[in-house]
Amino acid sequence: MKQKPDWIEARQSLRTEAEVMLYGLSPTETVAQPTEVLLHELLVHKVELEMQVEELQRVHREMEEARDRYWDLYDFAPVGYITISRECLISEINLAGAAMLGVDRNKLVNRRFSKFLSPLDSDRWHRLFTNIMEHTQIEKQEIVLEMIRDDASTFIAHLDCQRGEIVGAPPMLRLALIDIGQIKRAEAEMQDSRITRKS
C-alpha cells in the first residue's frame, strides 16, 4: 500500500484541529444550507491558515536563534575563519582572523588575501588557490605559510582550505587560519612550567 506524503498528513492534521476548534459553529449536515457549508469551509480554512502562520513564526524564531548561535560560534572561535572569493578577495572574516591579521574586520572585506602573505610563500599560495578553484573534486587541502600582519610583523600560519559552493553563486574558498607560533609558544611555556615544578 502506498504511503501518503508527509505534507498530506500534516494538512489533514491541521484540518482536523481546525474543525475541532470550530466544532460548536459547525452546522449539522441535515439542515445546512449551501452558504452555511461554504461559510464553514471558509472558517476552517481561515483557522488552518492562522495555525500555519503561527507554526511558520515559531520556525522562523528558531531559525533566527540558530543563526545567532552560529554567528556567536563563528565570531568568537579561537581559530580564524575566512571566506575568499574567486577573485581572491576576503568576503567574510571572523574576529579571530581579523585579530591575527591585525586589521579591523570591516576594513578587511574586499581586500586581497594575498597582501597578507610573505613574498616567499605567495607562489605556493597562488598554486594552491588556483588548483582548488579549478578542480571541483578537491575537497580539502592544508598549507603552512608565513603571513604578514598589517603592522609588518609576521607569523607562521597553518591553513585548512576547502572549496565551497552555493547554488547560483561562484565558488569560494573557506579557510581555517591557525597561528602556529602561538601554539609553539604555549607548548614552550608548558614545558618550562614542568621543568620549574620538577626543580
Buried (B, 14 or more C-beta within 10 A) or exposed (E): EEEEEEEEEEBEEBBEBBBEBBEEEBEEEEEBEEEBEEBBEEBBEEBBEEBEEEEEEEEEEEEEEEEEEEEEEBBEBEBBBBBBBEEBBBBBBBBBBBBBBBBEBEEBEEBEBBEBBBEEBBEBBEEBBEEBBEEEEBEEBEBEBBBBBBEEEEBBBBBBBBBEEEEEEEBBBBBBBBBEEEEEEEEEEEEEEEEEEEE
